Structures are given as structure tokens and as C-alpha cells.
Amino acid sequence: MNGFEEKDGVLNVDGVSLTTIAKEVGTPVYVYSASVISSQFEKLKSALARALPANRQPLICFACKANSNISILSHLQNAGSGLEIVSEGELVRGLKAGFEANKIVSTGVGKQKSEIAACLKAGILQFNVESLPELERINQVAGEVNIKARVAFRLNPNVSGGGHHKISTGRKRDKFGISLDVMEHAYATAAKMEHVTPVGLSMHIGSQVFDVQKFKEAFSHIPDVVKKLRSNGHSVTRLDIGGGFPIIYKDENLLDLDSYAQWVNDIIAPLDTDIILEPGRYLVGNAGVILTEVLYVKETSDRKFLIVDAAMNDLIRPAMYDAYHGIEAVQNRNAPKQVYDVVGPVCETGDTFTTDRELPAMRAGDYAVIKSAGAYGASMASNYNTRPVAAEVLAQNGAYKIIRRRQTYDDILATELV
Ligand SMILES: Cc1ncc(COP(=O)(O)O)c(C=O)c1O
């Protein structure tokens, strides 16, 4: 069995009963389906393979921030993915997971000296540069370690990438990228520097981009910019066209990948560059759930709360972005429906996964899953309220393995001094 399916009345993941995982590993626990991750990667890859010629197939660089567990990274690396990183820590993870350095791209507005040096020493493919001061810093560090840095400039197209305003990165007011009017100057500055080589452009407009029209709009200046840079005598050999592919949280109409790939073929491929993509959420989001136990059913005069053992420190998205996440019962799935607020134990009213949700009636001790938690779930977890970070489990072909053990209190306290 593949993905999340009901078997004998119980929700399973890749052929493993979620009640078994809950009993053996404890809750809350992040549970991932290896088959869903593989099929998402293949869906994206094959849409591009259908639309683009063989010599223009993009390098897909998984955005590590979406899920940085090294087993997940290594699963994607085995499938043929590269990696997009935004910190030295993500570089460490990527190398540990087995990515070749020349398939790693570094982005982020605040690259630090040690991070730049570590990326250079590892031999990463390129830095996506987000400002002129950063370009100078990269040139300086590259000189110190005596390794030339390949840089691509991230263009800020002044287009909002959809989704929540906190995950839109392409507007003028956002901190990301370099505006169109300074791009020529930035490229020319880099070309004169001793320790950097400008290789191209990059762009990521935000997350949950449902309509290919958004990409068309945001990238509309790219062909002219590339032509202009080339006519100024520069070489432009790479275009990193970012991520932002959406997943289903509720009932969204997803981006049509074939139209997207066709757009890449029609607009990007003729520019005759290598192409890089940076999908995060799309590859892992729907592959993961948080498996949680109902601690109490609390009834007040006007609400019925399911108090579960997962909380906002395990999945911050509802509190941070008002995000919707599907919730399902693991057993007794056909019980009569009740309307619940599903909340965690953290001392914040914001620790609420949903309000007024119709779910099968549940009792204390029952298990439920919070869906679409494979991206920006565990990677955004914290120890708020001194809650240990939950374990992570990867299921595949009827078996599961623990890919991160549950944190202990000793782990949490180990770095603190009295
Ligand atoms: C530069 C960059 N690339 C890729 C991504 C991945 O975005 P998504 O998970 O929506 O594909 C992000 C997300 O924040 C990003 O900042």
C-alpha cells in the first residue's frame, strides 16, 4: 500500500498501521511516506522531461528548509535531487546526507562569513546573491580562502507569489533579491571582482503559487535582462527559477505541472542556460502527518475541545500563518460526527490547530493525524514550553524506521549552564 490509506478501518502509511507506530514510538510523532516523496519527485521530473529537450532538463534542488531530516534528504538525493540551502547548518546536513557539493545552491539574505567559507571549501555550485554588500562579502571571503565563487543574482520582480503574505518573497517591499534597475550594475560589479564569477540569475517569488500566470508575470523581464547582460559582454549560463509549487492543505486547485513545464520550455529554455528549480513543500508536504493522541475531550458551555498531545511547537503553521491543515481520525473513522476545536497543550490560545471542525467522535486515548505536515513541520519545531522535539518516522514498503528519536529532557538541558 502506498501513501495514506485506510485498511481494516485504520489509517495506514505505506502499508504500516498508524496505531502500531503510535504505540511503538509514542506520540506526537511525525510520520512520512517514502512512496509519496518519491512519486512527487517523479511527477515533477517527468512533467519537465515531457516538455523540455533532454539537454535542458533542470537540476531539481530540494529546498532543505522544508524538511531537513537527513534521512529525508538522503531519500531525495537517491532519487536524483540536488539541494538548496540557506545556512551553514543546512550545508552540514546536505553533505552528511550525501549530496555532491556541485548540486548544492546557497540562497538567503544574510549569509555569514563562516557559512560562505564553508560553502566555498565544500565546492558548492553557486551562491544566489541578494544584495551588493553580500556580493562584496562573498568576494572578500573567496579571496581569503583562495577559491573563486560562482554567483547568480536573485532578481526581485515585484510580484507577489501567492499564499499567505508571510510566505510571499517577490514583492518590492520584501527583503529578498535585487531590483531590476540595479541588476546590470550588480552584474558588472561582480564581473570586475577578482574572486567571484557571475554565472546567471535566480528568482523565487514565494510559496503556494497556484497559477502558471504568476510565474509568467514574475519572469517576464528575464529574457530581456539576459539579452542585455549578454550584450554588455557578460556570460549568463544559469537560471535558477525557484520553487513555490503548491500542495493540498484543504481543497486547492493545484498548479498544472504540464503548463508550468511548457512555460519553462517556451520562455526559459530558449535562453540557452542550465536551469535550476528549488521545490520544497511540493516534494514533502503531503508526504507527512503528525500523529497525535487525544489527551482530553473538554466540553465547555459553548465549545467541545479535543486537547491533543501535539502542539504549536510541533507545527507552527496554524498559529503563524492561520494555515488550514486537514485532520483525520486514525481509528473509529466512521463514528458519528462531532464539531471540535482541536488544540494543543501549550499555554497560548494560538495553540489551536482548528476551530469548528467536523470530525468523527473521539475519546481520550484515540489517535488522530494532522495532515500535510511533511513540509515546514519538524523543520520549524521548537522547544517552546520545554516540550521535547517529537520523533520522526519514515514508512516504506510495509515497514517503518525511526529517522529521529524523540528528544529527551537531558538533550534539551545539555547546552544550558547553571
Ligand atoms: C529561496 C527559496 N527557494 C525555495 C523555497 C521553497 O519554497 P516552496 O517550499 O514553496 O517550494 C523557498 C522557501 O521559502 C525559498 O526561500
The ligand as a MOL file (V3000), in Angstrom:
LIG
                    3D

  0  0  0     0  0            999 V3000
M  V30 BEGIN CTAB
M  V30 COUNTS 16 16 0 0 0
M  V30 BEGIN ATOM
M  V30 1 C 14.8890 30.8020 -1.9900 0
M  V30 2 C 13.8470 29.7720 -1.7720 0
M  V30 3 N 13.7690 28.7460 -2.6380 0
M  V30 4 C 12.8530 27.7560 -2.4860 0
M  V30 5 C 11.9510 27.7870 -1.4430 0
M  V30 6 C 10.9520 26.6770 -1.3360 0
M  V30 7 O 9.6630 27.1220 -1.4480 0
M  V30 8 P 8.4800 26.0580 -1.5430 0
M  V30 9 O 8.6010 25.1860 -0.3520 0
M  V30 10 O 7.2530 26.8550 -1.5490 0
M  V30 11 O 8.6990 25.3010 -2.8180 0
M  V30 12 C 11.9740 28.8420 -0.5340 0
M  V30 13 C 11.0130 28.8920 0.5780 0
M  V30 14 O 10.9970 29.7160 1.4370 0
M  V30 15 C 12.9600 29.8530 -0.6980 0
M  V30 16 O 13.0500 30.8790 0.1560 0
M  V30 END ATOM
M  V30 BEGIN BOND
M  V30 1 1 1 2
M  V30 2 1 2 3
M  V30 3 2 2 15
M  V30 4 2 3 4
M  V30 5 1 4 5
M  V30 6 1 5 6
M  V30 7 2 5 12
M  V30 8 1 6 7
M  V30 9 1 7 8
M  V30 10 2 8 9
M  V30 11 1 8 10
M  V30 12 1 8 11
M  V30 13 1 12 13
M  V30 14 1 12 15
M  V30 15 2 13 14
M  V30 16 1 15 16
M  V30 END BOND
M  V30 END CTAB
M  END
